[in-house]
Structures are given as C-alpha cells and as structure tokens.
Amino acid sequence: MSSPKKQMSHARRPQWLVLASTTAAAVALSAAACGGDDGISQFDAGSSGQPDGAGSSGSSGNLGIGDDSGNGRSDAAFNADAACAVTTVEAKRAPASLLFVIDRSGSMNCNPPPTTTSAVCEQFPITADTTKASKWTITRNALKAALAAMPATNSAGISLFNTDDDCAVLPTPGVLVKPLDPTQKTALNASLDAVTPKGFTPIVGGATLGYQYLHTTPGIVGKKFLVLITDGEETCAPDQQEGFVTTTVQNAGLVGIKTFVIGAPGSEENRAFLSRMAFNGGTARSAACVHAVSPANAGDCHFDLTNSGVNLATELNAALDSISREALGCEFDVPKPGSGTIDYGKVNVLYTPSGGGAARSVPQDNSAGCTAGADGWQYSADRSKIFLCGNACNTVKADQNGRVDVALGCTTVVR
C-alpha cells in the first residue's frame, strides 16, 4: 500500500519498465535464434531437472521412513551391519538461493490491525502508537530471525522497493545474493536496520528486476526463489500487472525460479493478484486454492496474513519458517565412491533424527512419480542426484538439523 494511491502516467514510465523492455527484446532475439515460438517472453524456457513433485506433500500414509517397529520399511530393510561392504557418506543437500523482495512503502510505518486498520493506514501512513511495533518493525525482526536460522549452504540477498521514496527500483539488489556466512548475515541485518519506509509500491518493477537478477547473474547456484513481501498493491505501473502475472512470473518458473508471496495487512484488496502470482510462481498453498482474476479481494494461494484476528508477528514468522523449510528441499547429491564406479543397485538412504535415535532406512520408491504417490526416494534422470518424495521429504524438511546419509555397497531397499 501507499498513500495516497498513485497512478503512474504513461509520460512518466518508471525506469525499470525501460530496462525490462530492453531485457525482453534481448531474450526474445535469443529465443528466436534457438527456435523460441513467441518472441515476447522475458525469460526463455528451461528445465530444472527435478522430478515432478520432489518435495511435494506426497501420500497421506506413514512417513516413508523405517522405524524400530518396521513401519515404512520393506521386508528387507537396510542393515548397515550386514555382510556386504558399506561406505556411508553424509549426503550433501543441494544449495538454495533466495532473493527477498521487500516492500518499504510508506504504509509499512503503520501499526497492524487492530491498532490501525488498513483503511486508516491508507490515508495516514504513520505509526499511530509508538509503544507498539509497526508493520516494518515486525517484518524486519521476522526476516532477521529467519535469516539467522538458515544454513550456511543457502544463499540470500535483499532487494527493496521502492529505492527513492517514490517509484524507483534497481536492477541490482541492495544486498547481493551470497552464501549465508556471518559476514553476509551481518550485511543483511544492516540493510534491514537502515530502512525508513516511505514512498509508493512498485511490486511489478521490483519483482521483474529480481527475476532478471536471479536468472542472469553468474554464481547464483542451486534452487532459486524470489520471496515477495508486501502490504499493498501496485501503485506505480498498474497497467503492467496482467502481463507480469500471466507471463513474467510463469516464465521465471520455466527457468527454475519459484515465487513465494506474503501479503501483510493492507493487501486485502490485492489478494487476487498476489494469489495468482503465487500460483503461477509454483508455490500455491494448496491445489484447490483460489486464484481467479476477480474479485480483487479474493485469493488464498499466497501467505495471506490479512484476516481478522491474525497476529502479524506470529503469522509472518510462521510463513518465513515454512519458506525456509521449502528452500531446504529434498535434493541430495549422489556421493562418489573412493575408488571404482558406483553400483546404482547398491545405494541406500538413511535418515537420522536430530532429536536422537538410530538411523532409519528410507526405501527407494519408483512405483509412481513424486506427485503421484511415491513415498521414499528416487534418482534424477542422470542418477547424479537423489530426491526424497512424499512424506519422506516432509519428514526431513521438518527436521532442519536431521542428517541424511547415503550408504554404498548393499543391495538397495525398495518399497
């Protein structure tokens, strides 16, 4: 939100539109040279190489992981003490890169409801009660907590919109996406501490340039996520919204960038757009979520924190925790043996809970795709990676400090 609402005139098109158009033209030429079919998209299509649904909710049965009672195991559960020679290696989780694209418009100064309603905030974007946290303070603190809990194997950066107390956005994030070592976490925290909310809400511009940065910058590795946090609606280039949500967001997904969307109080009248952005960005909260074009205030595919009675701090922390767990993912590299070649029929996966207890066998399950009921693990097409599927994935993602090992040398346990 920004107050009063502002409609950007055609004569005063924001600079990011010029840059985005130039980028689209360049990519269109590249797509045409490679046989692209439409010549208008901002990103050319590609494949992430991950099986459909790796890391999805999967089946609704047991966890897909063996325990002391034998639940979740095949009859021939893996036994590391068996006569076969075993080499066990801790699995290396595939890295993730997250760009947080964050609203710093003037309405972020407001206290969240019930202290200040969204209607009042739109007219008077101030902190009415200075003894209580503003929307920005809550957002800043929640982001700091989420970043502190993320593993150093992940990378993260921050891009703010706007950047000039008006409608500007920049092609380069304020904090570049880099591995989350102590130096990077300090830089991210300092960036958040320096923010004073003011100006308008160029959602489309901020996200468009965020996609461009994630897609074109060398050195950004692993799974890529754009995480949008806003308390309002597009107020700088509303005429660009439809093309953005139907083309740009989907094309970002085609090149491996997923889009998470968090709508804070103030975004009630923008639920449909934010919901469509999450749905088209591959992060719908459920398969049955509402993502219609209208009415504008209906939609729930995104993290909608605007409902009456919601504690913004509690719900925002929960949303960021959910996103952090999803970023952890369920993709692991297949380790290389110390000598010789790997026998892909003698690979097993073990999960050890962080709370203690013995390692548990995760069976291989090729009975279906990950989105079609598989509950165990599968190889990638080139067998360089292992994907946990269904509830096996959910269990591991929920245990951020748990350990996954790959054991080489004994016949694979198959569900």
C-alpha positions as CSV (number, residue, x, y, z in Angstrom):
1,M,0.0,0.0,0.0
2,S,1.0,3.6,-0.4
3,S,-1.0,6.7,0.5
4,P,-2.4,8.5,-1.3
5,K,-2.7,6.0,-4.1
6,K,-0.8,7.0,-7.2
7,Q,-1.3,6.0,-10.8
8,M,1.9,6.3,-12.9
9,S,1.2,8.2,-16.1
10,H,2.5,6.9,-19.4
11,A,4.7,10.0,-19.8
12,R,6.4,9.2,-16.5
13,R,7.1,5.5,-17.1
14,P,9.4,4.2,-14.4
15,Q,13.0,3.4,-15.4
16,W,12.6,-0.3,-14.7
17,L,10.0,-0.6,-17.5
18,V,12.6,0.6,-20.0
19,L,15.1,-1.9,-18.7
20,A,12.6,-4.7,-18.6
21,S,11.6,-4.0,-22.2
22,T,15.2,-4.0,-23.3
23,T,15.8,-7.3,-21.5
24,A,12.7,-8.8,-23.0
25,A,13.8,-7.8,-26.5
26,A,17.3,-9.3,-26.0
27,V,15.9,-12.6,-24.7
28,A,13.3,-12.7,-27.5
29,L,16.1,-12.5,-30.0
30,S,18.0,-15.3,-28.2
31,A,14.8,-17.4,-28.1
32,A,14.2,-16.9,-31.8
33,A,17.8,-17.9,-32.6
34,C,17.2,-21.1,-30.6
35,G,13.8,-21.8,-32.1
36,G,11.6,-19.9,-29.5
37,D,8.0,-19.7,-30.5
38,D,6.6,-16.4,-29.2
39,G,9.5,-13.9,-29.1
40,I,7.9,-11.9,-26.4
41,S,8.7,-13.5,-23.0
42,Q,11.2,-12.0,-20.6
43,F,12.7,-15.4,-19.9
44,D,13.4,-18.4,-22.2
45,A,12.1,-21.7,-21.0
46,G,14.2,-24.4,-19.4
47,S,14.0,-27.4,-17.1
48,S,15.3,-27.7,-13.6
49,G,15.9,-31.4,-14.0
50,Q,14.0,-32.2,-10.8
51,P,11.3,-34.9,-11.0
52,D,7.8,-33.6,-10.8
53,G,6.8,-33.0,-7.2
54,A,10.1,-33.8,-5.4
55,G,9.4,-32.2,-2.1
56,S,5.6,-32.2,-2.5
57,S,3.1,-33.3,0.1
58,G,3.0,-36.8,-1.3
59,S,0.9,-39.5,0.0
60,S,-1.0,-39.4,3.3
61,G,0.2,-42.6,4.8
62,N,3.2,-43.2,7.0
63,L,6.4,-41.2,6.9
64,G,8.0,-43.4,4.3
65,I,11.0,-43.9,6.7
66,G,11.6,-47.0,8.7
67,D,11.5,-47.0,12.5
68,D,12.1,-49.6,15.2
69,S,8.7,-51.2,14.6
70,G,9.4,-51.7,10.9
71,N,6.8,-49.2,9.8
72,G,7.7,-47.7,6.4
73,R,10.3,-50.4,5.6
74,S,10.2,-53.1,3.0
75,D,10.6,-56.6,4.3
76,A,14.3,-56.4,3.5
77,A,15.1,-53.2,5.5
78,F,18.7,-52.0,5.1
79,N,21.1,-53.2,7.7
80,A,24.5,-51.4,7.9
81,D,25.9,-54.4,9.8
82,A,25.1,-56.9,7.1
83,A,27.9,-58.9,5.4
84,C,28.1,-56.6,2.4
85,A,30.7,-53.9,2.5
86,V,29.3,-50.5,3.2
87,T,30.6,-47.0,2.8
88,T,28.4,-44.4,4.4
89,V,28.7,-40.7,3.4
90,E,26.7,-37.8,4.7
91,A,24.5,-36.5,1.9
92,K,25.2,-33.1,0.6
93,R,22.0,-31.1,0.2
94,A,21.6,-29.1,-2.9
95,P,22.0,-25.4,-2.2
96,A,19.2,-22.8,-2.4
97,S,19.4,-19.1,-3.3
98,L,16.7,-16.7,-2.1
99,L,16.2,-13.1,-3.0
100,F,13.8,-11.3,-0.6
101,V,12.0,-8.5,-2.5
102,I,10.6,-6.3,0.3
103,D,8.1,-3.5,0.3
104,R,9.3,-0.4,2.1
105,S,6.5,1.9,1.0
106,G,5.1,4.5,3.5
107,S,2.3,2.3,4.7
108,M,4.8,-0.1,6.3
109,N,5.1,2.6,9.0
110,C,1.6,1.8,10.3
111,N,0.8,-0.4,13.3
112,P,-1.0,-3.6,12.0
113,P,-4.7,-4.1,12.8
114,P,-6.4,-3.7,15.2
115,T,-4.4,-0.7,16.3
116,T,-4.6,0.8,12.8
117,T,-7.0,-0.5,10.2
118,S,-5.9,-0.8,6.6
119,A,-8.3,1.9,5.6
120,V,-6.9,4.3,8.1
121,C,-3.4,3.4,7.2
122,E,-4.0,4.1,3.5
123,Q,-5.0,7.7,4.4
124,F,-2.5,8.2,7.3
125,P,0.6,6.0,6.8
126,I,2.1,6.7,10.3
127,T,2.9,4.8,13.4
128,A,-0.2,5.7,15.5
129,D,1.0,4.0,18.7
130,T,4.8,4.2,19.1
131,T,4.7,1.8,22.0
132,K,3.7,-0.9,19.6
133,A,5.6,-2.4,16.7
134,S,4.9,-1.1,13.1
135,K,4.5,-3.4,10.2
136,W,8.0,-2.7,9.2
137,T,9.5,-3.5,12.6
138,I,7.6,-6.8,12.6
139,T,8.8,-7.6,9.1
140,R,12.4,-6.6,9.9
141,N,12.5,-8.7,13.1
142,A,10.9,-11.7,11.4
143,L,13.4,-11.6,8.5
144,K,16.3,-11.4,10.8
145,A,15.1,-14.4,12.7
146,A,14.5,-16.4,9.5
147,L,18.0,-15.5,8.1
148,A,19.7,-16.4,11.3
149,A,18.2,-19.9,11.2
150,M,19.1,-20.6,7.6
151,P,22.0,-22.9,7.0
152,A,25.3,-21.6,5.6
153,T,24.8,-23.8,2.5
154,N,22.0,-21.4,1.4
155,S,22.5,-18.0,-0.1
156,A,20.3,-14.9,0.3
157,G,20.0,-11.3,-0.7
158,I,17.7,-8.4,-0.2
159,S,16.1,-6.0,-2.8
160,L,13.9,-3.2,-1.6
161,F,11.0,-1.5,-3.4
162,N,11.0,1.5,-3.8
163,T,14.5,2.8,-3.6
164,D,14.0,6.6,-3.9
165,D,10.9,7.3,-1.7
166,D,8.9,7.3,-4.9
167,C,8.6,4.5,-7.5
168,A,12.2,3.6,-8.4
169,V,13.7,0.1,-8.3
170,L,17.2,-1.0,-9.1
171,P,18.4,-4.0,-11.2
172,T,21.0,-4.9,-8.6
173,P,19.8,-5.8,-5.1
174,G,20.9,-3.7,-2.1
175,V,22.5,-6.9,-0.7
176,L,23.7,-9.3,-3.4
177,V,22.7,-13.0,-3.1
178,K,25.7,-14.7,-1.4
179,P,26.2,-17.7,0.9
180,L,24.9,-17.1,4.4
181,D,28.2,-16.9,6.3
182,P,28.4,-14.5,9.3
183,T,29.6,-11.6,7.1
184,Q,26.6,-12.0,4.8
185,K,24.1,-12.2,7.7
186,T,25.6,-9.0,9.2
187,A,25.2,-7.2,5.8
188,L,21.6,-8.4,5.5
189,N,20.7,-7.3,9.1
190,A,22.4,-3.9,8.5
191,S,20.3,-3.4,5.3
192,L,17.1,-4.1,7.2
193,D,18.1,-1.8,10.1
194,A,18.7,1.1,7.7
195,V,15.2,1.1,6.2
196,T,12.8,4.0,6.8
197,P,9.5,3.3,5.0
198,K,8.4,5.9,2.5
199,G,7.0,6.2,-1.0
200,F,5.0,4.0,-3.3
201,T,4.7,0.4,-4.2
202,P,6.3,-0.8,-7.5
203,I,5.7,-4.5,-7.0
204,V,5.9,-5.4,-10.6
205,G,9.2,-3.5,-11.1
206,G,10.8,-4.9,-8.0
207,A,9.9,-8.5,-8.8
208,T,10.7,-8.2,-12.5
209,L,14.2,-7.0,-11.9
210,G,14.5,-9.6,-9.1
211,Y,13.8,-12.3,-11.6
212,Q,16.3,-10.8,-14.0
213,Y,19.0,-10.7,-11.4
214,L,18.4,-14.3,-10.3
215,H,18.3,-15.6,-13.9
216,T,21.3,-13.8,-15.4
217,T,23.8,-13.4,-12.5
218,P,26.7,-15.8,-12.6
219,G,27.5,-17.7,-9.4
220,I,23.9,-18.0,-8.1
221,V,23.6,-21.7,-7.8
222,G,21.0,-24.3,-6.8
223,K,17.3,-23.8,-6.5
224,K,16.2,-20.2,-6.9
225,F,13.4,-18.5,-5.0
226,L,12.0,-15.0,-5.1
227,V,10.2,-14.1,-1.9
228,L,7.9,-11.1,-2.2
229,I,6.7,-9.4,1.0
230,T,4.1,-6.5,0.6
231,D,1.4,-4.8,2.5
232,G,-0.4,-3.4,-0.6
233,E,-1.0,-3.2,-4.3
234,E,0.9,-2.0,-7.4
235,T,0.7,1.8,-7.4
236,C,3.4,2.7,-9.9
237,A,2.5,0.8,-13.1
238,P,-0.8,-0.9,-12.6
239,D,-1.2,-1.3,-16.4
240,Q,1.7,-3.8,-16.3
241,Q,0.2,-6.2,-13.7
242,E,-1.6,-8.6,-16.0
243,G,1.3,-9.2,-18.4
244,F,3.5,-9.6,-15.4
245,V,1.5,-12.2,-13.6
246,T,0.5,-14.2,-16.7
247,T,3.8,-14.2,-18.5
248,T,6.8,-13.0,-16.5
249,V,6.0,-15.0,-13.3
250,Q,5.3,-18.2,-15.3
251,N,8.4,-17.8,-17.4
252,A,10.5,-17.3,-14.3
253,G,9.3,-20.7,-13.2
254,L,10.3,-22.2,-16.5
255,V,13.9,-21.2,-15.8
256,G,13.8,-22.6,-12.3
257,I,12.8,-19.6,-10.2
258,K,9.9,-20.2,-7.8
259,T,7.9,-17.3,-6.3
260,F,6.7,-17.1,-2.7
261,V,4.3,-14.3,-1.8
262,I,3.4,-12.9,1.6
263,G,0.6,-10.4,1.9
264,A,0.6,-8.4,5.1
265,P,-2.4,-6.3,6.3
266,G,-3.0,-3.6,3.7
267,S,-3.0,-6.1,0.8
268,E,-6.7,-7.1,1.3
269,E,-7.8,-5.5,-2.0
270,N,-4.9,-7.1,-3.8
271,R,-5.4,-10.8,-2.8
272,A,-6.4,-11.9,-6.3
273,F,-3.2,-10.6,-7.8
274,L,-0.9,-11.9,-5.1
275,S,-2.7,-15.3,-5.1
276,R,-2.2,-15.6,-8.9
277,M,1.4,-14.6,-8.5
278,A,2.0,-17.4,-6.0
279,F,0.0,-19.9,-8.1
280,N,1.8,-19.1,-11.3
281,G,5.1,-19.0,-9.4
282,G,4.8,-22.6,-8.4
283,T,4.1,-22.1,-4.6
284,A,0.4,-22.4,-4.2
285,R,-0.6,-23.3,-0.6
286,S,-3.0,-26.0,-1.9
287,A,-4.1,-27.4,-5.2
288,A,-7.6,-26.1,-4.5
289,C,-6.6,-22.5,-3.6
290,V,-8.5,-19.6,-5.2
291,H,-6.6,-17.8,-8.0
292,A,-9.2,-16.2,-10.1
293,V,-8.8,-12.7,-11.7
294,S,-11.7,-11.3,-9.8
295,P,-13.0,-10.3,-7.3
296,A,-9.8,-8.4,-6.5
297,N,-10.1,-9.1,-2.7
298,A,-10.4,-12.9,-3.1
299,G,-7.5,-15.4,-3.3
300,D,-5.5,-17.6,-0.9
301,C,-2.7,-19.3,-2.8
302,H,-0.2,-17.0,-1.2
303,F,0.5,-16.5,2.5
304,D,-2.4,-14.2,3.3
305,L,-1.8,-12.5,6.7
306,T,-4.7,-10.0,6.4
307,N,-7.5,-11.9,8.0
308,S,-9.2,-10.5,11.1
309,G,-7.6,-11.6,14.4
310,V,-4.3,-12.6,12.8
311,N,-1.2,-11.8,14.9
312,L,1.1,-10.4,12.2
313,A,4.3,-11.2,14.1
314,T,3.3,-14.8,14.8
315,E,2.0,-15.5,11.3
316,L,4.9,-13.8,9.5
317,N,7.4,-15.8,11.5
318,A,5.4,-19.0,10.6
319,A,5.3,-18.1,6.9
320,L,9.0,-17.4,6.7
321,D,9.7,-20.6,8.6
322,S,7.6,-22.5,6.0
323,I,9.5,-20.9,3.2
324,S,12.8,-21.7,4.8
325,R,11.9,-25.3,5.1
326,E,10.8,-25.5,1.5
327,A,14.1,-23.9,0.4
328,L,16.0,-26.6,2.3
329,G,14.4,-29.0,-0.2
330,C,14.8,-32.8,-0.6
331,E,17.5,-32.9,-3.3
332,F,20.8,-34.5,-2.5
333,D,24.0,-35.3,-4.5
334,V,24.9,-38.9,-5.0
335,P,28.3,-39.3,-3.5
336,K,31.2,-40.6,-5.5
337,P,32.9,-43.8,-4.2
338,G,36.5,-43.5,-3.1
339,S,37.6,-45.8,-5.9
340,G,36.0,-47.6,-8.8
341,T,32.5,-46.9,-10.1
342,I,29.2,-46.7,-8.2
343,D,26.8,-49.6,-8.4
344,Y,23.4,-47.9,-8.6
345,G,21.7,-51.0,-7.5
346,K,23.6,-50.9,-4.2
347,V,22.7,-47.5,-2.9
348,N,20.6,-46.8,0.3
349,V,19.4,-43.7,2.0
350,L,19.4,-43.3,5.8
351,Y,17.8,-40.5,7.9
352,T,18.9,-39.8,11.5
353,P,16.5,-37.5,13.5
354,S,18.1,-34.6,15.2
355,G,16.4,-35.5,18.5
356,G,18.5,-38.7,18.7
357,G,17.8,-42.3,17.9
358,A,19.1,-44.8,15.4
359,A,19.4,-44.1,11.7
360,R,16.2,-45.1,9.7
361,S,16.1,-46.6,6.3
362,V,14.3,-44.7,3.5
363,P,13.2,-47.1,0.8
364,Q,13.5,-46.4,-2.9
365,D,10.1,-45.9,-4.4
366,N,9.7,-45.9,-8.2
367,S,6.1,-47.0,-8.1
368,A,4.9,-43.6,-9.1
369,G,6.2,-40.0,-9.7
370,C,6.7,-37.8,-6.7
371,T,3.4,-36.1,-7.3
372,A,1.6,-39.3,-7.9
373,G,2.1,-41.0,-4.6
374,A,5.7,-42.1,-4.4
375,D,6.9,-42.1,-0.7
376,G,10.6,-42.7,-0.5
377,W,13.5,-41.7,-2.8
378,Q,14.2,-41.7,-6.5
379,Y,17.2,-40.9,-8.7
380,S,17.3,-38.0,-11.0
381,A,17.3,-38.8,-14.7
382,D,21.1,-38.9,-14.9
383,R,21.4,-40.6,-11.4
384,S,23.6,-37.8,-10.1
385,K,21.1,-36.7,-7.5
386,I,18.7,-38.4,-5.1
387,F,15.2,-36.8,-4.5
388,L,13.1,-37.6,-1.4
389,C,9.4,-37.8,-2.3
390,G,6.1,-37.5,-0.4
391,N,6.1,-37.9,3.3
392,A,9.7,-38.9,3.4
393,C,10.6,-35.5,2.1
394,N,8.2,-33.8,4.5
395,T,9.8,-35.5,7.5
396,V,13.3,-34.5,6.5
397,K,12.3,-30.9,5.7
398,A,10.6,-30.6,9.1
399,D,13.8,-31.6,10.9
400,Q,16.3,-29.0,9.8
401,N,19.1,-30.4,11.9
402,G,18.4,-34.0,11.0
403,R,21.0,-35.9,9.0
404,V,20.7,-37.8,5.7
405,D,23.3,-40.3,4.7
406,V,23.9,-42.3,1.6
407,A,25.2,-45.9,2.1
408,L,27.0,-47.6,-0.8
409,G,27.6,-51.3,-1.0
410,C,24.4,-53.1,-0.1
411,T,21.5,-54.0,-2.3
412,T,19.0,-51.1,-2.5
413,V,16.0,-51.4,-0.2
414,V,12.9,-51.0,-2.4
415,R,9.4,-50.3,-1.3
